[in-house]
């Protein structure tokens, strides 16, 4: 018992369910991390490959097996006619409006793109974009209803 006295013991348990907004926040945060890594990879010239498991059926035996395949990550940024880089934050198939009528962030270079994505990631994790995430989630849900 003397070894446990050096630790700070608390009477808390892991919550069984997380609130929906926390799950959505974490989802968007992980997608932003992927975009940051993709931008860093394009800057350095090394490809960023994220692997996922996919279930396929073997044609000869008919048995299903899990195979590791690369995940396709599409960049959220594009170049304007002036040569600037614009990035739109996406939640699923929806583009999130960061301000009223302004869904894109314009930056000058790839370094600024990474800084902008990291800033948005910090804002998402802090809960600054919760209303925009809820709106995007609601419009995605509405597409599944009949």
C-alpha positions as a Python dict, from the first residue, in 0.01 Angstrom:
ca = {
    (1, 'X'): (0, 0, 0),
    (2, 'X'): (295, 235, 46),
    (3, 'X'): (353, 250, -330),
    (4, 'X'): (-2, 381, -387),
    (5, 'X'): (41, 670, -145),
    (6, 'X'): (253, 855, -404),
    (7, 'X'): (-43, 854, -649),
    (8, 'X'): (-337, 1091, -649),
    (9, 'X'): (-646, 871, -614),
    (10, 'X'): (-990, 1007, -719),
    (11, 'X'): (-1346, 871, -708),
    (12, 'X'): (-1423, 909, -1079),
    (13, 'X'): (-1523, 647, -1336),
    (14, 'X'): (-1505, 661, -1712),
    (15, 'X'): (-1838, 781, -1853),
    (16, 'X'): (-2034, 517, -2041),
    (17, 'X'): (-2170, 754, -2305),
    (18, 'X'): (-2019, 1073, -2438),
    (19, 'X'): (-2241, 1362, -2544),
    (20, 'X'): (-2312, 1374, -2918),
    (21, 'X'): (-2134, 1707, -2963),
    (22, 'X'): (-1813, 1564, -2812),
    (23, 'X'): (-1825, 1271, -3055),
    (24, 'X'): (-1880, 1509, -3348),
    (25, 'X'): (-1603, 1738, -3226),
    (26, 'X'): (-1360, 1444, -3206),
    (27, 'X'): (-1461, 1330, -3555),
    (28, 'X'): (-1393, 1672, -3707),
    (29, 'X'): (-1070, 1703, -3509),
    (30, 'X'): (-940, 1371, -3645),
    (31, 'X'): (-1030, 1475, -4002),
    (32, 'X'): (-843, 1802, -3950),
    (33, 'X'): (-542, 1604, -3826),
    (34, 'X'): (-553, 1401, -4150),
    (35, 'X'): (-562, 1722, -4357),
    (36, 'X'): (-267, 1866, -4162),
    (37, 'X'): (-64, 1550, -4221),
    (38, 'X'): (-162, 1550, -4591),
    (39, 'X'): (-48, 1914, -4627),
    (40, 'X'): (279, 1842, -4447),
    (41, 'X'): (337, 1543, -4672),
    (42, 'X'): (278, 1747, -4986),
    (43, 'X'): (514, 2017, -4860),
    (44, 'X'): (795, 1771, -4791),
    (45, 'X'): (726, 1561, -5100),
    (46, 'X'): (655, 1242, -4906),
    (47, 'X'): (312, 1083, -4948),
    (48, 'X'): (89, 1057, -4643),
    (49, 'X'): (-81, 718, -4642),
    (50, 'X'): (-333, 621, -4379),
    (51, 'X'): (-434, 255, -4376),
    (52, 'X'): (-778, 111, -4298),
    (53, 'X'): (-922, -238, -4287),
    (54, 'X'): (-1171, -351, -4548),
    (55, 'X'): (-1370, -673, -4558),
    (56, 'X'): (-1357, -854, -4890),
    (57, 'X'): (-1494, -1187, -5006),
    (58, 'X'): (-1247, -1434, -5153),
    (59, 'X'): (-1381, -1535, -5498),
    (60, 'X'): (-1237, -1885, -5486),
    (61, 'X'): (-1335, -1994, -5136),
    (62, 'X'): (-1621, -1754, -5059),
    (63, 'X'): (-1472, -1669, -4719),
    (64, 'X'): (-1469, -1308, -4596),
    (65, 'X'): (-1135, -1171, -4479),
    (66, 'X'): (-1005, -836, -4363),
    (67, 'X'): (-747, -668, -4582),
    (68, 'X'): (-554, -352, -4506),
    (69, 'X'): (-596, -91, -4781),
    (70, 'X'): (-489, 274, -4806),
    (71, 'X'): (-753, 529, -4708),
    (72, 'X'): (-831, 785, -4976),
    (73, 'X'): (-796, 1136, -4835),
    (74, 'X'): (-903, 1423, -5056),
    (75, 'X'): (-751, 1763, -4983),
    (76, 'X'): (-991, 2030, -4861),
    (77, 'X'): (-790, 2313, -5018),
    (78, 'X'): (-779, 2458, -5369),
    (79, 'X'): (-596, 2736, -5552),
    (80, 'X'): (-763, 3056, -5662),
    (81, 'X'): (-698, 3245, -5985),
    (82, 'X'): (-466, 3483, -5799),
    (83, 'X'): (-246, 3194, -5684),
    (84, 'X'): (-366, 3199, -5324),
    (85, 'X'): (-472, 2885, -5140),
    (86, 'X'): (-824, 2854, -4999),
    (87, 'X'): (-933, 2582, -4757),
    (88, 'X'): (-1291, 2485, -4673),
    (89, 'X'): (-1363, 2291, -4355),
    (90, 'X'): (-1585, 1992, -4424),
    (91, 'X'): (-1802, 1780, -4196),
    (92, 'X'): (-1904, 1476, -4398),
    (93, 'X'): (-2034, 1606, -4730),
    (94, 'X'): (-2117, 1952, -4589),
    (95, 'X'): (-1895, 2257, -4590),
    (96, 'X'): (-1898, 2440, -4258),
    (97, 'X'): (-1951, 2816, -4270),
    (98, 'X'): (-1694, 2966, -4036),
    (99, 'X'): (-1867, 3305, -4051),
    (100, 'X'): (-2193, 3415, -4211),
    (101, 'X'): (-2151, 3359, -4586),
    (102, 'X'): (-1779, 3278, -4557),
    (103, 'X'): (-1702, 2904, -4580),
    (104, 'X'): (-1335, 2933, -4686),
    (105, 'X'): (-1008, 3049, -4535),
    (106, 'X'): (-762, 3217, -4772),
    (107, 'X'): (-389, 3178, -4706),
    (108, 'X'): (-76, 3272, -4899),
    (109, 'X'): (135, 2956, -4883),
    (110, 'X'): (147, 2593, -4775),
    (111, 'X'): (305, 2688, -4441),
    (112, 'X'): (16, 2925, -4374),
    (113, 'X'): (-226, 2648, -4475),
    (114, 'X'): (-88, 2419, -4205),
    (115, 'X'): (-106, 2699, -3947),
    (116, 'X'): (-467, 2776, -4046),
    (117, 'X'): (-568, 2410, -4021),
    (118, 'X'): (-402, 2380, -3679),
    (119, 'X'): (-582, 2696, -3563),
    (120, 'X'): (-918, 2556, -3675),
    (121, 'X'): (-838, 2225, -3503),
    (122, 'X'): (-772, 2409, -3175),
    (123, 'X'): (-1099, 2601, -3218),
    (124, 'X'): (-1293, 2278, -3281),
    (125, 'X'): (-1144, 2110, -2975),
    (126, 'X'): (-1227, 2418, -2765),
    (127, 'X'): (-1591, 2401, -2878),
    (128, 'X'): (-1595, 2727, -3077),
    (129, 'X'): (-1761, 2565, -3381),
    (130, 'X'): (-2023, 2356, -3200),
    (131, 'X'): (-2322, 2532, -3359),
    (132, 'X'): (-2177, 2493, -3710),
    (133, 'X'): (-2105, 2125, -3644),
    (134, 'X'): (-2463, 2074, -3519),
    (135, 'X'): (-2604, 2243, -3831),
    (136, 'X'): (-2388, 2031, -4062),
    (137, 'X'): (-2480, 1715, -3872),
    (138, 'X'): (-2850, 1803, -3893),
    (139, 'X'): (-2834, 1857, -4268),
    (140, 'X'): (-2649, 1527, -4311),
    (141, 'X'): (-2915, 1347, -4106),
    (142, 'X'): (-3192, 1508, -4312),
    (143, 'X'): (-3041, 1353, -4626),
    (144, 'X'): (-3095, 1004, -4484),
    (145, 'X'): (-3463, 1051, -4402),
    (146, 'X'): (-3729, 956, -4651),
}
